[in-house]
Amino acid sequence: MIAKNRSIPKEIEMYEAIIRRLPANHPRKAEFENKLSRKKAGYKGEKELDYHISQINHSSFTILHDIRIPYNDTHFQIDTLFISNSLMIPIDSKYYAGTLEFYPEFNQMIQYLNGNEKVYPDPILQTKIQGRQLEAFLRSHQFSPPPFEPLVAITNSQALIKNPTQNKEVSSRVFKSPGILYKIRPYLEKYQEEVLTDQDIKKIVKLLLRKHSPYLPDLTELPYSDFQKGVECPACNTIGMEKFHSLWGCKKCGHTSKDAHVAALKDYFLINGQSITNRQFRDFLGIPSIHQARRLLSQLDLIITGEKKGRVYTPGKNF
Ligand SMILES: [Zn+2]
């Protein structure tokens, strides 16, 4: 059973909005383009792993995708978590390209790519630490967690995995996405003793879902004034559509749209936080009339708090 699906990370949506709104010559534009492409590649790899999970019989497990739990002034993140009555399997997904040599004896992994050599922390150790944190978190909530067995998925199908020291942990814990069943099976056979009841698992899942807090990039060093304001033309991507009665019109390509302001408001929420006033809305979208702005805002799925000038709009559940 899948208790939490994977959805497009908010982080990706934020980077997309930032890139859309930063002018072409902005000094930090390339940095966010890099972050976006890395994050997108990782997400693609995770979705591929999800596909292989969906192909195996996972009925003895409850599965949570992409959880991030605050614990002891920090957070631990688990890309995929399998929970059964007798076992937990946290899986870390790594979308690394090139040749990957694992040296767990020295807590490192070396990547060879395009003639370059780069050292990374050992992903097996990282996943073990996440598992320990999960264990401690569950104990702190009065659960007696079952044993856990961490795994590392290399989700880039082009990567070449090498285990030069023939380390047993590498061969038993690291795998390419299509091989998931064969990595899980030995652990299923090893742990037969029931530690958690079905009821416990339900409670744990509920707790994890309640505590889940997705990572959001800190944009405090990116001034709001750096962003281009205005409504983007959905046809030619030029920012600065003009409002004529009930339509938005593009000066550049002549395209008209009824609801182009919705995407602009979404961008505002992504780059400037989850609330907007009528004045901020008019300023960002370039709407002169306070009444027209209020009418547009009232037609959207937004939550209204405060009165008159103090009125603030925040996104509703389906916005
Ligand atoms: Zn246009």
Residues whose N, C-alpha, C, O or C-beta is under 5 A from the ligand:
A	BS01	ZN	C233 A235 C236 N237 T238 C250 K252 C253 G254 H255
